[in-house]
């Protein structure tokens, strides 16, 4: 099974292309190795946690979709970087009909009850804030529904009502190709108790109850993929939107700002996944897209 999948990845990537390029190009070679590794890990997890499927709810989806946005900076909103604060301001500006709930270490327990073994392993450094937030976002959406939006996301409008879907995530750009990671996790909209997220929650909690190390950085994504296989009809109902347009601004963040280009970027997507750790933030940001966003 693993061999056949890896062969298909090879055929897909190398089709009608000079194969020597891939073998000698460092970036592409790393990409192929990473994708192969993720597939192996995905199939390992699929076998190991197969029994979780028996404990999950049927394919029934509710109709209630609370207008709640979950935004998290674990150390508190005041400690968030300038770019993240600008993103939060953009959500308040562009989505006034939504209640924005700020989540941090201090108030987390008032929303959800995280198992002690998760809290202990996080405190002991078994996994960091990013993977802790994967658990937090999943548990919040399963219990309350609404929209999880990462702190590094900037909103430039809301023209398409994607957030009212029973489940919405941006998906990997080649929908028909065999990728181990099928979604982005920085924006997730869901009704309470959506079966796919219930499955992801069960898998994450079971994993961290058993394990004392992180198998794969994109563990959430691999478990999400597995959940889509368990609920294929529910996954098919999710509108397909590529995760590429929301990332374009990230790679032009420190380019000179022009109104024309900014309009083009906003027409690509309402939501933009940025990177608050980008090296350019420490340099001269005058008259860049970064400056425009931070001082909007």
Short mmCIF file of the C-alpha atoms (twelve columns), coordinates in Angstrom:
data_MODEL
# 
_entry.id   MODEL 
# 
loop_
_atom_site.group_PDB 
_atom_site.id 
_atom_site.type_symbol 
_atom_site.label_atom_id 
_atom_site.label_alt_id 
_atom_site.label_comp_id 
_atom_site.label_asym_id 
_atom_site.label_seq_id 
_atom_site.Cartn_x 
_atom_site.Cartn_y 
_atom_site.Cartn_z 
_atom_site.pdbx_PDB_model_num 
ATOM 1   C CA . UNK A 1   0.000   0.000  0.000   1 
ATOM 2   C CA . UNK A 2   2.752   2.464  0.959   1 
ATOM 3   C CA . UNK A 3   4.736   1.549  -2.154  1 
ATOM 4   C CA . UNK A 4   1.778   2.188  -4.454  1 
ATOM 5   C CA . UNK A 5   1.071   5.592  -2.922  1 
ATOM 6   C CA . UNK A 6   4.704   6.648  -3.173  1 
ATOM 7   C CA . UNK A 7   4.777   5.522  -6.797  1 
ATOM 8   C CA . UNK A 8   1.711   7.643  -7.499  1 
ATOM 9   C CA . UNK A 9   3.335   10.681 -5.874  1 
ATOM 10  C CA . UNK A 10  6.416   10.079 -8.015  1 
ATOM 11  C CA . UNK A 11  4.343   9.784  -11.200 1 
ATOM 12  C CA . UNK A 12  2.326   12.908 -10.363 1 
ATOM 13  C CA . UNK A 13  5.320   15.093 -9.605  1 
ATOM 14  C CA . UNK A 14  7.497   13.886 -12.446 1 
ATOM 15  C CA . UNK A 15  4.874   13.709 -15.205 1 
ATOM 16  C CA . UNK A 16  5.982   15.583 -18.355 1 
ATOM 17  C CA . UNK A 17  8.928   17.163 -16.493 1 
ATOM 18  C CA . UNK A 18  12.658  16.632 -16.750 1 
ATOM 19  C CA . UNK A 19  13.201  14.266 -13.835 1 
ATOM 20  C CA . UNK A 20  16.836  15.227 -13.411 1 
ATOM 21  C CA . UNK A 21  15.644  18.672 -12.295 1 
ATOM 22  C CA . UNK A 22  13.848  17.182 -9.302  1 
ATOM 23  C CA . UNK A 23  16.746  14.958 -8.388  1 
ATOM 24  C CA . UNK A 24  19.260  17.805 -8.379  1 
ATOM 25  C CA . UNK A 25  17.112  20.704 -7.168  1 
ATOM 26  C CA . UNK A 26  17.498  20.885 -3.393  1 
ATOM 27  C CA . UNK A 27  14.104  22.453 -2.646  1 
ATOM 28  C CA . UNK A 28  12.142  20.028 -4.802  1 
ATOM 29  C CA . UNK A 29  14.101  17.079 -3.492  1 
ATOM 30  C CA . UNK A 30  13.257  18.141 0.081   1 
ATOM 31  C CA . UNK A 31  9.591   18.499 -0.864  1 
ATOM 32  C CA . UNK A 32  9.460   14.971 -2.291  1 
ATOM 33  C CA . UNK A 33  11.170  13.544 0.782   1 
ATOM 34  C CA . UNK A 34  8.804   15.404 3.130   1 
ATOM 35  C CA . UNK A 35  5.712   14.260 1.245   1 
ATOM 36  C CA . UNK A 36  6.928   10.655 1.226   1 
ATOM 37  C CA . UNK A 37  7.643   10.839 4.954   1 
ATOM 38  C CA . UNK A 38  4.210   12.269 5.693   1 
ATOM 39  C CA . UNK A 39  2.514   9.498  3.740   1 
ATOM 40  C CA . UNK A 40  4.376   6.855  5.692   1 
ATOM 41  C CA . UNK A 41  3.426   8.536  8.955   1 
ATOM 42  C CA . UNK A 42  -0.174  8.951  7.850   1 
ATOM 43  C CA . UNK A 43  -0.536  5.262  7.025   1 
ATOM 44  C CA . UNK A 44  1.136   4.336  10.315  1 
ATOM 45  C CA . UNK A 45  -1.335  6.510  12.256  1 
ATOM 46  C CA . UNK A 46  -4.249  5.168  10.239  1 
ATOM 47  C CA . UNK A 47  -3.400  1.608  11.255  1 
ATOM 48  C CA . UNK A 48  -2.574  2.398  14.863  1 
ATOM 49  C CA . UNK A 49  -5.709  4.424  15.603  1 
ATOM 50  C CA . UNK A 50  -8.228  2.569  13.444  1 
ATOM 51  C CA . UNK A 51  -10.284 1.484  16.448  1 
ATOM 52  C CA . UNK A 52  -11.160 5.131  17.251  1 
ATOM 53  C CA . UNK A 53  -13.615 4.978  14.354  1 
ATOM 54  C CA . UNK A 54  -15.883 2.709  16.390  1 
ATOM 55  C CA . UNK A 55  -16.334 5.357  19.105  1 
ATOM 56  C CA . UNK A 56  -17.360 8.229  16.830  1 
ATOM 57  C CA . UNK A 57  -20.796 9.753  16.152  1 
ATOM 58  C CA . UNK A 58  -22.830 9.056  12.994  1 
ATOM 59  C CA . UNK A 59  -22.722 11.339 9.960   1 
ATOM 60  C CA . UNK A 60  -25.228 13.825 11.328  1 
ATOM 61  C CA . UNK A 61  -24.589 17.556 11.172  1 
ATOM 62  C CA . UNK A 62  -26.483 20.229 13.085  1 
ATOM 63  C CA . UNK A 63  -27.793 23.477 11.611  1 
ATOM 64  C CA . UNK A 64  -26.804 25.891 14.407  1 
ATOM 65  C CA . UNK A 65  -23.819 28.020 13.426  1 
ATOM 66  C CA . UNK A 66  -22.891 30.440 16.215  1 
ATOM 67  C CA . UNK A 67  -21.406 33.754 15.108  1 
ATOM 68  C CA . UNK A 68  -18.327 33.346 17.260  1 
ATOM 69  C CA . UNK A 69  -14.718 33.860 16.244  1 
ATOM 70  C CA . UNK A 70  -12.093 32.169 18.391  1 
ATOM 71  C CA . UNK A 71  -8.777  34.061 18.439  1 
ATOM 72  C CA . UNK A 72  -5.901  32.882 20.573  1 
ATOM 73  C CA . UNK A 73  -2.679  34.306 21.904  1 
ATOM 74  C CA . UNK A 74  -1.828  32.143 24.866  1 
ATOM 75  C CA . UNK A 75  0.165   34.811 26.707  1 
ATOM 76  C CA . UNK A 76  -2.682  37.313 26.360  1 
ATOM 77  C CA . UNK A 77  -3.786  39.777 23.681  1 
ATOM 78  C CA . UNK A 78  -1.522  42.530 25.038  1 
ATOM 79  C CA . UNK A 79  1.541   40.326 24.457  1 
ATOM 80  C CA . UNK A 80  0.746   39.589 20.820  1 
ATOM 81  C CA . UNK A 81  3.075   40.947 18.085  1 
ATOM 82  C CA . UNK A 82  2.015   44.037 16.154  1 
ATOM 83  C CA . UNK A 83  1.081   42.042 13.051  1 
ATOM 84  C CA . UNK A 84  -1.224  39.787 15.086  1 
ATOM 85  C CA . UNK A 85  -2.853  42.793 16.769  1 
ATOM 86  C CA . UNK A 86  -3.436  44.259 13.322  1 
ATOM 87  C CA . UNK A 87  -5.045  40.995 12.239  1 
ATOM 88  C CA . UNK A 88  -7.345  41.052 15.258  1 
ATOM 89  C CA . UNK A 89  -8.304  44.658 14.505  1 
ATOM 90  C CA . UNK A 90  -9.110  43.637 10.934  1 
ATOM 91  C CA . UNK A 91  -11.475 40.923 12.168  1 
ATOM 92  C CA . UNK A 92  -13.272 43.395 14.417  1 
ATOM 93  C CA . UNK A 93  -13.534 45.828 11.542  1 
ATOM 94  C CA . UNK A 94  -14.597 43.472 8.760   1 
ATOM 95  C CA . UNK A 95  -16.744 40.996 10.751  1 
ATOM 96  C CA . UNK A 96  -18.809 43.196 13.089  1 
ATOM 97  C CA . UNK A 97  -21.639 40.660 13.289  1 
ATOM 98  C CA . UNK A 98  -19.365 38.126 15.002  1 
ATOM 99  C CA . UNK A 99  -18.510 37.940 18.679  1 
ATOM 100 C CA . UNK A 100 -14.747 37.655 18.983  1 
ATOM 101 C CA . UNK A 101 -13.610 35.603 21.954  1 
ATOM 102 C CA . UNK A 102 -9.972  35.984 22.945  1 
ATOM 103 C CA . UNK A 103 -8.466  32.800 24.382  1 
ATOM 104 C CA . UNK A 104 -5.328  32.679 26.539  1 
ATOM 105 C CA . UNK A 105 -3.811  30.611 29.318  1 
ATOM 106 C CA . UNK A 106 -5.708  32.579 31.961  1 
ATOM 107 C CA . UNK A 107 -9.252  32.051 30.648  1 
ATOM 108 C CA . UNK A 108 -8.905  28.804 28.723  1 
ATOM 109 C CA . UNK A 109 -10.343 26.733 31.560  1 
ATOM 110 C CA . UNK A 110 -13.560 28.733 31.485  1 
ATOM 111 C CA . UNK A 111 -14.259 27.513 27.956  1 
ATOM 112 C CA . UNK A 112 -13.065 23.911 27.820  1 
ATOM 113 C CA . UNK A 113 -11.792 21.211 30.130  1 
ATOM 114 C CA . UNK A 114 -8.478  19.990 28.793  1 
ATOM 115 C CA . UNK A 115 -7.325  16.625 30.194  1 
ATOM 116 C CA . UNK A 116 -4.620  16.831 32.842  1 
ATOM 117 C CA . UNK A 117 -2.240  14.636 30.838  1 
ATOM 118 C CA . UNK A 118 -2.383  17.168 27.979  1 
ATOM 119 C CA . UNK A 119 -1.688  20.108 30.294  1 
ATOM 120 C CA . UNK A 120 1.142   18.278 32.022  1 
ATOM 121 C CA . UNK A 121 2.864   17.277 28.785  1 
ATOM 122 C CA . UNK A 122 2.544   20.797 27.462  1 
ATOM 123 C CA . UNK A 123 3.985   22.283 30.672  1 
ATOM 124 C CA . UNK A 124 6.869   19.804 30.524  1 
ATOM 125 C CA . UNK A 125 7.728   20.789 26.970  1 
ATOM 126 C CA . UNK A 126 6.667   17.552 25.254  1 
ATOM 127 C CA . UNK A 127 4.901   19.765 22.718  1 
ATOM 128 C CA . UNK A 128 4.785   23.539 22.326  1 
ATOM 129 C CA . UNK A 129 2.203   26.234 21.864  1 
ATOM 130 C CA . UNK A 130 1.449   25.481 18.220  1 
ATOM 131 C CA . UNK A 131 0.436   21.885 18.925  1 
ATOM 132 C CA . UNK A 132 -1.321  22.863 22.129  1 
ATOM 133 C CA . UNK A 133 -3.402  25.301 20.075  1 
ATOM 134 C CA . UNK A 134 -4.308  22.453 17.699  1 
ATOM 135 C CA . UNK A 135 -5.979  20.731 20.638  1 
ATOM 136 C CA . UNK A 136 -7.555  23.971 21.852  1 
ATOM 137 C CA . UNK A 137 -9.073  24.897 18.477  1 
ATOM 138 C CA . UNK A 138 -10.488 21.433 17.992  1 
ATOM 139 C CA . UNK A 139 -12.070 21.238 21.434  1 
ATOM 140 C CA . UNK A 140 -13.547 24.739 21.176  1 
ATOM 141 C CA . UNK A 141 -15.128 24.059 17.790  1 
ATOM 142 C CA . UNK A 142 -16.477 20.671 18.834  1 
ATOM 143 C CA . UNK A 143 -18.092 22.151 21.942  1 
ATOM 144 C CA . UNK A 144 -19.265 25.556 20.711  1 
ATOM 145 C CA . UNK A 145 -18.852 25.725 16.944  1 
ATOM 146 C CA . UNK A 146 -18.018 29.023 15.280  1 
ATOM 147 C CA . UNK A 147 -14.808 30.010 13.517  1 
ATOM 148 C CA . UNK A 148 -11.221 29.506 14.606  1 
ATOM 149 C CA . UNK A 149 -8.927  32.096 13.031  1 
ATOM 150 C CA . UNK A 150 -5.196  32.027 13.736  1 
ATOM 151 C CA . UNK A 151 -3.653  35.144 15.233  1 
ATOM 152 C CA . UNK A 152 -1.529  35.580 12.100  1 
ATOM 153 C CA . UNK A 153 -4.534  35.967 9.771   1 
ATOM 154 C CA . UNK A 154 -5.539  39.349 8.306   1 
ATOM 155 C CA . UNK A 155 -9.027  39.991 6.941   1 
ATOM 156 C CA . UNK A 156 -9.597  42.440 4.068   1 
ATOM 157 C CA . UNK A 157 -13.345 41.903 3.617   1 
ATOM 158 C CA . UNK A 158 -16.050 39.289 3.688   1 
ATOM 159 C CA . UNK A 159 -17.676 38.857 0.304   1 
ATOM 160 C CA . UNK A 160 -18.323 35.098 0.248   1 
ATOM 161 C CA . UNK A 161 -20.266 33.576 3.188   1 
ATOM 162 C CA . UNK A 162 -17.915 30.642 3.717   1 
ATOM 163 C CA . UNK A 163 -18.009 30.925 7.491   1 
ATOM 164 C CA . UNK A 164 -21.658 29.842 7.553   1 
ATOM 165 C CA . UNK A 165 -20.896 26.443 6.037   1 
ATOM 166 C CA . UNK A 166 -21.362 23.376 8.325   1 
ATOM 167 C CA . UNK A 167 -17.614 22.892 7.854   1 
ATOM 168 C CA . UNK A 168 -15.117 25.012 5.991   1 
ATOM 169 C CA . UNK A 169 -11.332 24.883 5.653   1 
ATOM 170 C CA . UNK A 170 -8.981  25.968 2.928   1 
ATOM 171 C CA . UNK A 171 -7.688  22.920 1.096   1 
ATOM 172 C CA . UNK A 172 -4.405  21.937 -0.487  1 
ATOM 173 C CA . UNK A 173 -4.141  23.358 -3.935  1 
ATOM 174 C CA . UNK A 174 -4.278  20.199 -6.084  1 
ATOM 175 C CA . UNK A 175 -7.564  18.699 -4.989  1 
ATOM 176 C CA . UNK A 176 -7.222  15.550 -7.114  1 
ATOM 177 C CA . UNK A 177 -3.655  14.684 -6.138  1 
ATOM 178 C CA . UNK A 178 -2.556  12.294 -3.357  1 
ATOM 179 C CA . UNK A 179 -1.341  14.585 -0.586  1 
ATOM 180 C CA . UNK A 180 -0.985  13.334 2.971   1 
ATOM 181 C CA . UNK A 181 -2.001  16.739 4.338   1 
ATOM 182 C CA . UNK A 182 -5.234  17.871 2.697   1 
ATOM 183 C CA . UNK A 183 -6.071  21.120 4.527   1 
ATOM 184 C CA . UNK A 184 -4.779  24.254 6.178   1 
ATOM 185 C CA . UNK A 185 -5.714  24.623 9.833   1 
ATOM 186 C CA . UNK A 186 -5.416  28.396 10.309  1 
ATOM 187 C CA . UNK A 187 -9.098  29.039 9.579   1 
ATOM 188 C CA . UNK A 188 -11.752 26.480 10.450  1 
ATOM 189 C CA . UNK A 189 -15.493 27.164 10.519  1 
ATOM 190 C CA . UNK A 190 -17.822 24.513 11.897  1 
ATOM 191 C CA . UNK A 191 -21.127 23.809 13.548  1 
ATOM 192 C CA . UNK A 192 -20.874 22.398 17.085  1 
ATOM 193 C CA . UNK A 193 -20.067 18.705 17.167  1 
ATOM 194 C CA . UNK A 194 -19.225 18.295 13.506  1 
ATOM 195 C CA . UNK A 195 -18.292 14.601 13.131  1 
ATOM 196 C CA . UNK A 196 -15.027 15.290 11.279  1 
ATOM 197 C CA . UNK A 197 -13.801 17.524 14.090  1 
ATOM 198 C CA . UNK A 198 -15.091 15.069 16.695  1 
ATOM 199 C CA . UNK A 199 -12.872 12.487 15.036  1 
ATOM 200 C CA . UNK A 200 -9.855  14.821 15.030  1 
ATOM 201 C CA . UNK A 201 -10.425 15.575 18.706  1 
ATOM 202 C CA . UNK A 202 -10.648 11.887 19.619  1 
ATOM 203 C CA . UNK A 203 -7.482  11.141 17.661  1 
ATOM 204 C CA . UNK A 204 -5.463  13.982 19.187  1 
ATOM 205 C CA . UNK A 205 -6.505  13.146 22.735  1 
ATOM 206 C CA . UNK A 206 -5.805  9.447  22.254  1 
ATOM 207 C CA . UNK A 207 -2.438  10.184 20.670  1 
ATOM 208 C CA . UNK A 208 -1.240  12.392 23.513  1 
ATOM 209 C CA . UNK A 209 -2.550  9.988  26.118  1 
ATOM 210 C CA . UNK A 210 -0.294  7.318  24.610  1 
ATOM 211 C CA . UNK A 211 2.692   9.236  23.310  1 
ATOM 212 C CA . UNK A 212 5.468   11.328 24.830  1 
ATOM 213 C CA . UNK A 213 6.904   12.730 21.611  1 
ATOM 214 C CA . UNK A 214 5.652   14.359 18.434  1 
ATOM 215 C CA . UNK A 215 5.707   12.035 15.429  1 
ATOM 216 C CA . UNK A 216 5.117   14.745 12.837  1 
ATOM 217 C CA . UNK A 217 4.805   18.536 12.985  1 
ATOM 218 C CA . UNK A 218 1.617   18.338 10.903  1 
ATOM 219 C CA . UNK A 219 -0.024  15.803 13.198  1 
ATOM 220 C CA . UNK A 220 -3.329  17.697 13.227  1 
ATOM 221 C CA . UNK A 221 -3.388  17.717 9.424   1 
ATOM 222 C CA . UNK A 222 -2.746  13.987 9.149   1 
ATOM 223 C CA . UNK A 223 -5.510  13.246 11.642  1 
ATOM 224 C CA . UNK A 224 -7.841  15.599 9.775   1 
ATOM 225 C CA . UNK A 225 -7.109  13.650 6.588   1 
ATOM 226 C CA . UNK A 226 -7.965  10.419 8.365   1 
ATOM 227 C CA . UNK A 227 -11.225 11.932 9.622   1 
ATOM 228 C CA . UNK A 228 -12.201 12.890 6.063   1 
ATOM 229 C CA . UNK A 229 -11.785 9.259  5.030   1 
ATOM 230 C CA . UNK A 230 -14.067 8.175  7.840   1 
ATOM 231 C CA . UNK A 231 -16.722 10.715 6.790   1 
ATOM 232 C CA . UNK A 232 -16.345 10.964 2.979   1 
ATOM 233 C CA . UNK A 233 -19.826 12.379 2.335   1 
ATOM 234 C CA . UNK A 234 -19.361 15.169 4.871   1 
ATOM 235 C CA . UNK A 235 -15.953 15.975 3.409   1 
ATOM 236 C CA . UNK A 236 -17.368 16.086 -0.112  1 
ATOM 237 C CA . UNK A 237 -19.864 18.710 1.068   1 
ATOM 238 C CA . UNK A 238 -17.081 21.154 2.040   1 
ATOM 239 C CA . UNK A 239 -16.665 23.844 -0.665  1 
ATOM 240 C CA . UNK A 240 -13.278 23.617 -2.333  1 
ATOM 241 C CA . UNK A 241 -11.166 26.713 -1.921  1 
ATOM 242 C CA . UNK A 242 -7.426  26.590 -2.540  1 
ATOM 243 C CA . UNK A 243 -5.062  27.605 0.237   1 
ATOM 244 C CA . UNK A 244 -2.702  29.316 -2.224  1 
ATOM 245 C CA . UNK A 245 -4.452  32.707 -2.748  1 
ATOM 246 C CA . UNK A 246 -4.599  33.404 1.017   1 
ATOM 247 C CA . UNK A 247 -0.809  32.958 1.217   1 
ATOM 248 C CA . UNK A 248 0.244   35.323 -1.589  1 
ATOM 249 C CA . UNK A 249 0.300   38.458 0.579   1 
ATOM 250 C CA . UNK A 250 2.611   36.686 3.046   1 
ATOM 251 C CA . UNK A 251 5.294   36.463 0.382   1 
ATOM 252 C CA . UNK A 252 4.870   40.093 -0.675  1 
ATOM 253 C CA . UNK A 253 4.603   41.506 2.836   1 
ATOM 254 C CA . UNK A 254 7.817   43.513 2.612   1 
ATOM 255 C CA . UNK A 255 7.437   44.606 -0.989  1 
ATOM 256 C CA . UNK A 256 6.700   48.286 -1.701  1 
ATOM 257 C CA . UNK A 257 3.016   48.990 -1.135  1 
ATOM 258 C CA . UNK A 258 0.869   50.046 -4.088  1 
ATOM 259 C CA . UNK A 259 -2.875  50.518 -4.021  1 
ATOM 260 C CA . UNK A 260 -3.255  48.637 -7.305  1 
ATOM 261 C CA . UNK A 261 -1.442  45.528 -6.088  1 
ATOM 262 C CA . UNK A 262 -3.209  45.613 -2.728  1 
ATOM 263 C CA . UNK A 263 -6.563  45.618 -4.510  1 
ATOM 264 C CA . UNK A 264 -5.431  42.611 -6.556  1 
ATOM 265 C CA . UNK A 265 -4.426  40.768 -3.393  1 
ATOM 266 C CA . UNK A 266 -7.739  41.504 -1.685  1 
ATOM 267 C CA . UNK A 267 -9.588  40.189 -4.725  1 
ATOM 268 C CA . UNK A 268 -7.740  36.886 -4.407  1 
ATOM 269 C CA . UNK A 269 -9.009  36.205 -0.901  1 
ATOM 270 C CA . UNK A 270 -10.833 37.783 2.025   1 
ATOM 271 C CA . UNK A 271 -8.465  36.110 4.487   1 
ATOM 272 C CA . UNK A 272 -4.674  36.248 4.345   1 
ATOM 273 C CA . UNK A 273 -2.368  33.912 6.248   1 
ATOM 274 C CA . UNK A 274 0.675   35.920 7.277   1 
ATOM 275 C CA . UNK A 275 3.798   35.134 9.312   1 
ATOM 276 C CA . UNK A 276 4.510   37.212 12.398  1 
ATOM 277 C CA . UNK A 277 7.966   35.623 12.645  1 
ATOM 278 C CA . UNK A 278 9.046   36.793 9.175   1 
ATOM 279 C CA . UNK A 279 12.638  38.025 9.126   1 
ATOM 280 C CA . UNK A 280 11.682  41.218 7.305   1 
ATOM 281 C CA . UNK A 281 9.843   42.552 10.367  1 
ATOM 282 C CA . UNK A 282 13.227  43.330 11.936  1 
ATOM 283 C CA . UNK A 283 14.306  45.405 8.940   1 
ATOM 284 C CA . UNK A 284 13.103  48.578 7.236   1 
ATOM 285 C CA . UNK A 285 9.350   48.187 6.718   1 
ATOM 286 C CA . UNK A 286 8.643   51.742 5.592   1 
ATOM 287 C CA . UNK A 287 6.160   51.996 2.707   1 
ATOM 288 C CA . UNK A 288 5.674   48.210 2.574   1 
ATOM 289 C CA . UNK A 289 2.520   46.121 2.693   1 
ATOM 290 C CA . UNK A 290 3.489   45.256 6.268   1 
ATOM 291 C CA . UNK A 291 3.448   48.910 7.295   1 
ATOM 292 C CA . UNK A 292 0.124   49.414 5.529   1 
ATOM 293 C CA . UNK A 293 -1.479  46.549 7.463   1 
ATOM 294 C CA . UNK A 294 -0.033  47.378 10.862  1 
ATOM 295 C CA . UNK A 295 -1.073  51.025 10.630  1 
ATOM 296 C CA . UNK A 296 -4.435  50.515 8.905   1 
# 
